[in-house]
Amino acid sequence: MMRALAVIVASVVLVACGGAPRAVVPRAVSSSGDEHVASIGDASLSVIARPSDGRTWVSLWIDAGSRDAQPAAIATVAAWAIADGREIEARVIPDGTELHVGCESAQIEVCVEALAGVLATRTIDEHALDAALERLRAARRGSRADVERAADRLAIAALTGDAPGMDPLGDASEDASITRAEIERFVATHYGPARALFVVIGDADEARVRAAIADALGRAPGAMTSRTVRAFEPSVGARVEVDDQSATSVAIAVRDVPHALAIARRATAELEGGSASVFPLRGGEIVLVRGRDADEVIAAATYARALGGERPDALAEDDPRSLARRVGARWVARTSERVEGGLGVGAVIAGGRGDADADDPDARAREEATARIDALARASDAASRGEGLREETSAHGVSIRDAHGTRVAVRAAPIGRVAIAVSIAGGVRDEPARVQGRSALLARLLARCIDAHEAGAWVDASSFGASVEVAPARALDAIEHVTRCVRRMGWSPASLEDARARAIASLDGDSERLARAASVLVPGAPGMIAPSGTLASLAAIDPRSVERAWARLATRGAVSLAIVGDVDAGPIARAALLGLVSLPAPESTRPSDAVASVGGEEIVAVRSLDERVEVTIALRDPTPRASDDVGARAALDAWIAALDGPALRVAWARSGAGAEGAWIAIAVRGDEETITTLPARIERAREAARSRIDEAVQGAIRTTRESRARDAATARASARHLARGDDDHAIDADASARTARALVDGTPRYVIARPAAAEEQRGR
């Protein structure tokens, strides 16, 4: 899928006074030699020679911007007033001012002379000042109408701790201080050769360029002061405003432009419909990541910061205008003191009433959103720095948990593939019979979100989830996509109906028999044994029920992610966990007692699937024990060996175990006389089964180990076990034997299935 990428060197908010386009798609260029800055007299010069069809562009940068003015708008008004009538484009950012002009290469002296006049200016024309002030007011009106710019300003304020001068348009309340005398004082203080950089791009003769600039510098007065060092301490927090539209920006400080651009590229690729900007400041580069949903923008920004990306050779677009802006912006931001970190979130949320008569009609909405987004920003920033995480490293890989229990486990293995599995705990335990199979639908919808063609779904007694395999080169993108599906899984009515149809089509005779056993063993939550559901229950599940169940289950502490394959375990684990930081807190609900006891019915009669009589014998041991799945398998084998014979044939058998203990179900067939005497046969078989328990346990242990060895050789199965946390369960032979004995000695429940004709005959 193509995603919009808008990476520019100067933030649109901060350079809005220049009227630049909102977004430019970058193209890679070689930076070799492009950024060389040399001295020319007291000034600096960067000449970038390239074919340009006889056109050359010249920019004059002054290393003073809105952070150097008080009020901030003085820097902007000064640049606009000076440029007025000269066909020069003027732009201001917090730490610099750019004045730009283009001309024929053969007349390069004309360009230089125009900018030399700017550098030498010390008086401001009154008419130019009035025009600049009117332009300032118009720019502010446009800025106020743009919610994205508002979000940018809020994010920068949150990151920089409301550092003054970050908005070149300033505040209208301070306009009384913007006088001609103050503007002239600002220009005299900061405009001069020692504070200037010329950037020349095109095919003009370099010797002529240097001669023209040297001549111009000889006529320019010096600045009254040298450059001011202005560092800032990155902060973490959120600022929120209420409007009739929504927008979110996240600002983070990065140590240099290459890293900043790499982060911007990755964040934009991960954020559907989002954009990113990079602009330098004295003390650190700022990356702005934009989108609509606060949770998703924060997740994309923190994930991108953790992983970064390939550091491109070029830092911006290769069109002359943008290249000049890149070189100049880096020059004005030069300093030996660099900072990084922090996370500032600016959010404009929809919902404002715009009630002019109320003192603050949006206060409650703003306060609630600020508290939630601020908490998420702090949690995401802390997680990105490893705070509050419990990391365990072994020879096999890395496991990381956050304070809520959300878990990511990574096992590095040189297998040429990467398997990713996500497991969500719960689900079937709280599914009454009327929505049995709902977790199976959720698993199918999750797999569809991850990859409709390649992902596989699963559901069992304790969890549901999905898994997918990808090439190692796609691992990072796939992990980000999986975590996004967990955070924001959405579905259409059509996708839900497709999942329902596939779930129904998967039902077979085994599903029906499991459902029978579940109806007598766990009538309150039959999905514990038959998680796939029944035809009737699947058909009855409505979309609202699915939506509520997902919101209740996909929460902090309930989600585990596992990765197996060719990956760097530590960085991948930490980055993946960042994708799950924004999961909501679980609801505070009373634990269900739906599976607290075995069903009360001892015998249940149902309609047969065919023309034969079949009885399902079901037993459950509600006491959880170590490796009780092995004990259940052993009990099943012992019962089968004791029951199967000429008169009573075992047609089907299953066993299972989970947090609520172990169970077995065996379907047998025989004639009517044999079925009538089944209770007595069961008692005789029980004695035989008891005598086989020790042998059956040893056989079940061997079978389990063989099964685990096969799964360990399969990346996707290994990831699934790792996500569910059952990959390294030790086999306790004594506990397994106790489970097996409990299932042999327990009280059986029966489900008798007879064909319709047999039922009618019995009725007569």
Secondary structure as the mmCIF struct_conf table of DSSP 4:
data_model
#
loop_
_struct_conf.conf_type_id
_struct_conf.id
_struct_conf.beg_label_comp_id
_struct_conf.beg_label_asym_id
_struct_conf.beg_label_seq_id
_struct_conf.end_label_comp_id
_struct_conf.end_label_asym_id
_struct_conf.end_label_seq_id
BEND BEND1 VAL A 9 ALA A 10
TURN_TY1_P TURN_TY1_P1 VAL A 12 VAL A 15
HELX_RH_3T_P HELX_RH_3T_P1 ALA A 16 GLY A 18
TURN_TY1_P TURN_TY1_P2 GLY A 19 GLY A 19
BEND BEND2 ARG A 22 ARG A 22
TURN_TY1_P TURN_TY1_P3 SER A 32 GLU A 35
STRN STRN1 ALA A 38 ILE A 40
TURN_TY1_P TURN_TY1_P4 GLY A 41 ASP A 42
STRN STRN2 ALA A 43 ALA A 49
TURN_TY1_P TURN_TY1_P5 ASP A 53 GLY A 54
STRN STRN3 ARG A 55 ILE A 62
BEND BEND3 ASP A 63 ASP A 63
HELX_RH_3T_P HELX_RH_3T_P2 SER A 66 ASP A 68
BEND BEND4 ALA A 69 PRO A 71
TURN_TY1_P TURN_TY1_P6 ALA A 72 ALA A 72
HELX_RH_AL_P HELX_RH_AL_P1 ALA A 73 ALA A 83
TURN_TY1_P TURN_TY1_P7 ASP A 84 GLU A 87
STRN STRN4 GLU A 89 ILE A 93
TURN_TY1_P TURN_TY1_P8 PRO A 94 ASP A 95
STRN STRN5 GLY A 96 GLU A 104
HELX_RH_3T_P HELX_RH_3T_P3 SER A 105 GLN A 107
HELX_RH_AL_P HELX_RH_AL_P2 ILE A 108 ALA A 120
HELX_RH_AL_P HELX_RH_AL_P3 GLU A 126 ARG A 144
TURN_TY1_P TURN_TY1_P9 ALA A 145 ALA A 145
HELX_RH_AL_P HELX_RH_AL_P4 VAL A 147 THR A 160
TURN_TY1_P TURN_TY1_P10 GLY A 161 GLY A 161
BEND BEND5 ASP A 162 ASP A 162
TURN_TY1_P TURN_TY1_P11 PRO A 164 GLY A 165
BEND BEND6 ASP A 167 ASP A 167
TURN_TY1_P TURN_TY1_P12 PRO A 168 LEU A 169
HELX_RH_3T_P HELX_RH_3T_P4 ALA A 172 SER A 177
HELX_RH_AL_P HELX_RH_AL_P5 ARG A 180 HIS A 190
BEND BEND7 GLY A 192 GLY A 192
HELX_RH_3T_P HELX_RH_3T_P5 PRO A 193 ARG A 195
STRN STRN6 ALA A 196 GLY A 202
BEND BEND8 ASP A 203 ALA A 204
HELX_RH_AL_P HELX_RH_AL_P6 GLU A 206 GLY A 218
TURN_TY1_P TURN_TY1_P13 ARG A 219 ARG A 219
BEND BEND9 ALA A 220 ALA A 220
HELX_LH_PP_P HELX_LH_PP_P1 PRO A 221 ALA A 223
BEND BEND10 MET A 224 THR A 225
HELX_LH_PP_P HELX_LH_PP_P2 ARG A 227 VAL A 229
STRN STRN7 VAL A 236 ASP A 243
BEND BEND11 ASP A 244 GLN A 245
STRN STRN8 ALA A 247 VAL A 254
BEND BEND12 ARG A 255 ASP A 256
HELX_RH_AL_P HELX_RH_AL_P7 VAL A 257 GLU A 270
BEND BEND13 LEU A 271 LEU A 271
TURN_TY1_P TURN_TY1_P14 GLU A 272 GLY A 273
STRN STRN9 SER A 275 LEU A 281
TURN_TY1_P TURN_TY1_P15 ARG A 282 GLY A 283
STRN STRN10 GLY A 284 GLY A 291
BEND BEND14 ARG A 292 ARG A 292
HELX_RH_AL_P HELX_RH_AL_P8 ALA A 294 LEU A 307
BEND BEND15 ASP A 313 ALA A 314
BEND BEND16 ALA A 316 ALA A 316
BEND BEND17 ASP A 319 ASP A 319
HELX_RH_AL_P HELX_RH_AL_P9 PRO A 320 VAL A 332
TURN_TY1_P TURN_TY1_P16 ALA A 333 ALA A 333
BEND BEND18 SER A 336 SER A 336
STRN STRN11 GLY A 341 ALA A 350
TURN_TY1_P TURN_TY1_P17 ALA A 356 ASP A 357
BEND BEND19 ALA A 358 ASP A 359
TURN_TY1_P TURN_TY1_P18 PRO A 361 ASP A 362
HELX_RH_AL_P HELX_RH_AL_P10 ALA A 363 SER A 384
TURN_TY1_P TURN_TY1_P19 ARG A 385 GLY A 388
STRN STRN12 ARG A 390 THR A 393
BEND BEND20 ALA A 395 HIS A 396
STRN STRN13 GLY A 397 ARG A 401
TURN_TY1_P TURN_TY1_P20 ALA A 403 HIS A 404
STRN STRN14 ARG A 407 ALA A 412
BEND BEND21 ILE A 415 GLY A 416
STRN STRN15 VAL A 418 ALA A 425
BEND BEND22 GLY A 427 GLY A 427
HELX_RH_3T_P HELX_RH_3T_P6 VAL A 428 ASP A 430
HELX_RH_3T_P HELX_RH_3T_P7 ALA A 433 VAL A 435
TURN_TY1_P TURN_TY1_P21 GLN A 436 GLY A 437
HELX_RH_AL_P HELX_RH_AL_P11 ARG A 438 ASP A 451
TURN_TY1_P TURN_TY1_P22 ALA A 452 GLU A 454
STRN STRN16 GLY A 456 VAL A 459
BEND BEND23 ALA A 461 SER A 462
STRN STRN17 SER A 463 VAL A 470
HELX_RH_3T_P HELX_RH_3T_P8 PRO A 472 ARG A 474
HELX_RH_AL_P HELX_RH_AL_P12 ALA A 475 ARG A 487
BEND BEND24 ARG A 488 ARG A 488
HELX_RH_AL_P HELX_RH_AL_P13 PRO A 493 SER A 506
HELX_RH_AL_P HELX_RH_AL_P14 GLY A 509 LEU A 521
TURN_TY1_P TURN_TY1_P23 PRO A 523 GLY A 524
HELX_RH_3T_P HELX_RH_3T_P9 PRO A 526 MET A 528
TURN_TY1_P TURN_TY1_P24 ILE A 529 ILE A 529
TURN_TY1_P TURN_TY1_P25 PRO A 531 SER A 532
HELX_RH_AL_P HELX_RH_AL_P15 LEU A 535 ALA A 540
HELX_RH_AL_P HELX_RH_AL_P16 PRO A 543 LEU A 553
BEND BEND25 ALA A 554 ALA A 554
TURN_TY1_P TURN_TY1_P26 ARG A 556 ALA A 558
STRN STRN18 VAL A 559 GLY A 565
BEND BEND26 ASP A 566 VAL A 567
HELX_RH_AL_P HELX_RH_AL_P17 ALA A 569 LEU A 578
TURN_TY1_P TURN_TY1_P27 GLY A 579 SER A 582
HELX_LH_PP_P HELX_LH_PP_P3 LEU A 583 GLU A 587
HELX_LH_PP_P HELX_LH_PP_P4 ARG A 590 SER A 592
TURN_TY1_P TURN_TY1_P28 ALA A 594 VAL A 595
BEND BEND27 ALA A 596 SER A 597
BEND BEND28 GLY A 600 GLY A 600
BEND BEND29 GLU A 602 GLU A 602
STRN STRN19 ILE A 603 ARG A 607
BEND BEND30 LEU A 609 ARG A 612
STRN STRN20 GLU A 614 ASP A 621
BEND BEND31 THR A 623 THR A 623
TURN_TY1_P TURN_TY1_P29 ALA A 626 SER A 627
HELX_RH_AL_P HELX_RH_AL_P18 ASP A 628 LEU A 643
BEND BEND32 GLY A 645 LEU A 648
STRN STRN21 ARG A 649 GLY A 658
TURN_TY1_P TURN_TY1_P30 ALA A 659 GLU A 660
STRN STRN22 GLY A 661 ARG A 669
HELX_RH_AL_P HELX_RH_AL_P19 GLU A 672 THR A 676
TURN_TY1_P TURN_TY1_P31 THR A 677 THR A 677
HELX_RH_AL_P HELX_RH_AL_P20 LEU A 678 SER A 691
TURN_TY1_P TURN_TY1_P32 ARG A 692 ARG A 692
HELX_RH_AL_P HELX_RH_AL_P21 ILE A 693 ALA A 712
TURN_TY1_P TURN_TY1_P33 ALA A 713 ALA A 713
BEND BEND33 THR A 714 THR A 714
HELX_RH_AL_P HELX_RH_AL_P22 ALA A 715 ARG A 724
TURN_TY1_P TURN_TY1_P34 GLY A 725 GLY A 725
BEND BEND34 ASP A 727 ASP A 728
HELX_LH_PP_P HELX_LH_PP_P5 HIS A 729 ILE A 731
HELX_RH_AL_P HELX_RH_AL_P23 ALA A 733 ASP A 745
BEND BEND35 GLY A 746 GLY A 746
HELX_LH_PP_P HELX_LH_PP_P6 THR A 747 PRO A 748
STRN STRN23 ARG A 749 ARG A 754
HELX_RH_AL_P HELX_RH_AL_P24 ALA A 756 GLY A 763
#
